[in-house]
Amino acid sequence: MSSGPQVGDPAPPFELPDAFRKTVRLDSMRGSPVLLFFFPKASTPG
């Protein structure tokens, strides 16, 4: 049974909308540093 990703593991492929609602795919950034920043939606607990 896997315990999830470990430090140093490559991230699985995924896509998310950017601030302008344009879809960004992780694999399109291969070879470049990537920083993901997650924050709760305004006025929500967390």
Backbone as JSON Lines, residues from 0, in Angstrom:
{"i":0,"aa":"M","n":[0.84,-1.18,0.0],"ca":[0.0,0.0,0.0],"c":[0.88,1.24,0.0]}
{"i":1,"aa":"S","n":[0.6,2.19,-0.86],"ca":[1.39,3.41,-0.97],"c":[0.94,4.44,0.05]}
{"i":2,"aa":"S","n":[1.9,5.21,0.55],"ca":[1.57,6.26,1.51],"c":[1.53,7.63,0.83]}
{"i":3,"aa":"G","n":[1.49,7.65,-0.5],"ca":[1.46,8.92,-1.22],"c":[2.84,9.32,-1.69]}
{"i":4,"aa":"P","n":[2.95,10.47,-2.3],"ca":[4.24,10.91,-2.84],"c":[5.25,11.18,-1.72]}
{"i":5,"aa":"Q","n":[6.48,10.92,-2.02],"ca":[7.57,11.17,-1.09],"c":[8.4,12.35,-1.59]}
{"i":6,"aa":"V","n":[9.14,12.98,-0.7],"ca":[10.03,14.08,-1.09],"c":[10.94,13.61,-2.21]}
{"i":7,"aa":"G","n":[11.02,14.4,-3.28],"ca":[11.87,14.06,-4.41],"c":[11.16,13.3,-5.51]}
{"i":8,"aa":"D","n":[9.96,12.77,-5.23],"ca":[9.2,12.08,-6.27],"c":[8.71,13.08,-7.31]}
{"i":9,"aa":"P","n":[8.67,12.7,-8.58],"ca":[8.08,13.61,-9.57],"c":[6.57,13.71,-9.33]}
{"i":10,"aa":"A","n":[6.03,14.87,-9.61],"ca":[4.58,15.07,-9.44],"c":[3.83,14.35,-10.55]}
{"i":11,"aa":"P","n":[2.66,13.83,-10.26],"ca":[1.86,13.2,-11.31],"c":[1.35,14.27,-12.28]}
{"i":12,"aa":"P","n":[1.02,13.88,-13.5],"ca":[0.5,14.87,-14.44],"c":[-0.85,15.41,-13.97]}
{"i":13,"aa":"F","n":[-1.03,16.72,-14.09],"ca":[-2.32,17.33,-13.77],"c":[-2.43,18.66,-14.49]}
{"i":14,"aa":"E","n":[-3.63,19.2,-14.5],"ca":[-3.86,20.52,-15.09],"c":[-4.79,21.3,-14.17]}
{"i":15,"aa":"L","n":[-4.58,22.62,-14.13],"ca":[-5.37,23.51,-13.29],"c":[-5.58,24.82,-14.02]}
{"i":16,"aa":"P","n":[-6.64,25.56,-13.68],"ca":[-6.81,26.89,-14.28],"c":[-5.9,27.89,-13.57]}
{"i":17,"aa":"D","n":[-5.34,28.83,-14.35],"ca":[-4.54,29.89,-13.75],"c":[-5.46,31.03,-13.31]}
{"i":18,"aa":"A","n":[-4.88,32.13,-12.89],"ca":[-5.65,33.27,-12.4],"c":[-6.57,33.87,-13.46]}
{"i":19,"aa":"F","n":[-6.28,33.58,-14.73],"ca":[-7.09,34.1,-15.83],"c":[-7.99,33.03,-16.43]}
{"i":20,"aa":"R","n":[-8.12,31.91,-15.71],"ca":[-8.95,30.76,-16.1],"c":[-8.43,30.03,-17.34]}
{"i":21,"aa":"K","n":[-7.17,30.22,-17.67],"ca":[-6.54,29.48,-18.76],"c":[-5.98,28.19,-18.17]}
{"i":22,"aa":"T","n":[-6.22,27.06,-18.83],"ca":[-5.73,25.78,-18.33],"c":[-4.22,25.69,-18.5]}
{"i":23,"aa":"V","n":[-3.56,25.32,-17.41],"ca":[-2.1,25.14,-17.41],"c":[-1.83,23.69,-17.06]}
{"i":24,"aa":"R","n":[-1.03,23.02,-17.89],"ca":[-0.68,21.62,-17.66],"c":[0.74,21.53,-17.09]}
{"i":25,"aa":"L","n":[0.9,20.73,-16.07],"ca":[2.22,20.58,-15.45],"c":[3.24,20.08,-16.46]}
{"i":26,"aa":"D","n":[2.86,19.12,-17.31],"ca":[3.85,18.56,-18.24],"c":[4.34,19.59,-19.26]}
{"i":27,"aa":"S","n":[3.61,20.69,-19.46],"ca":[4.08,21.73,-20.38],"c":[5.21,22.55,-19.76]}
{"i":28,"aa":"M","n":[5.46,22.36,-18.47],"ca":[6.51,23.11,-17.77],"c":[7.71,22.23,-17.43]}
{"i":29,"aa":"R","n":[7.74,21.04,-17.99],"ca":[8.84,20.12,-17.7],"c":[10.19,20.78,-17.96]}
{"i":30,"aa":"G","n":[11.11,20.63,-17.01],"ca":[12.44,21.21,-17.13],"c":[12.56,22.6,-16.51]}
{"i":31,"aa":"S","n":[11.44,23.17,-16.09],"ca":[11.44,24.49,-15.45],"c":[11.01,24.35,-13.99]}
{"i":32,"aa":"P","n":[11.53,25.19,-13.11],"ca":[11.05,25.15,-11.72],"c":[9.57,25.54,-11.67]}
{"i":33,"aa":"V","n":[8.82,24.87,-10.81],"ca":[7.39,25.15,-10.67],"c":[7.08,25.3,-9.19]}
{"i":34,"aa":"L","n":[6.34,26.34,-8.84],"ca":[5.88,26.55,-7.48],"c":[4.36,26.58,-7.49]}
{"i":35,"aa":"L","n":[3.74,25.72,-6.71],"ca":[2.28,25.72,-6.59],"c":[1.92,26.37,-5.27]}
{"i":36,"aa":"F","n":[0.97,27.26,-5.31],"ca":[0.51,27.95,-4.11],"c":[-0.99,27.76,-4.0]}
{"i":37,"aa":"F","n":[-1.43,27.14,-2.94],"ca":[-2.85,26.89,-2.71],"c":[-3.32,27.75,-1.56]}
{"i":38,"aa":"F","n":[-4.5,28.32,-1.71],"ca":[-5.08,29.1,-0.63],"c":[-6.6,28.91,-0.65]}
{"i":39,"aa":"P","n":[-7.24,29.06,0.5],"ca":[-8.68,28.87,0.52],"c":[-9.4,29.98,-0.22]}
{"i":40,"aa":"K","n":[-10.54,29.64,-0.75],"ca":[-11.37,30.64,-1.41],"c":[-11.77,31.71,-0.4]}
{"i":41,"aa":"A","n":[-11.9,32.95,-0.84],"ca":[-12.23,34.05,0.06],"c":[-13.48,33.75,0.9]}
{"i":42,"aa":"S","n":[-13.42,34.12,2.14],"ca":[-14.54,33.98,3.08],"c":[-14.92,32.54,3.37]}
{"i":43,"aa":"T","n":[-13.97,31.61,3.25],"ca":[-14.24,30.22,3.61],"c":[-13.32,29.85,4.77]}
{"i":44,"aa":"P","n":[-13.74,28.92,5.62],"ca":[-12.87,28.5,6.71],"c":[-11.64,27.78,6.18]}
{"i":45,"aa":"G","n":[-10.55,27.92,6.87],"ca":[-9.35,27.2,6.46],"c":[-8.23,28.11,6.36]}
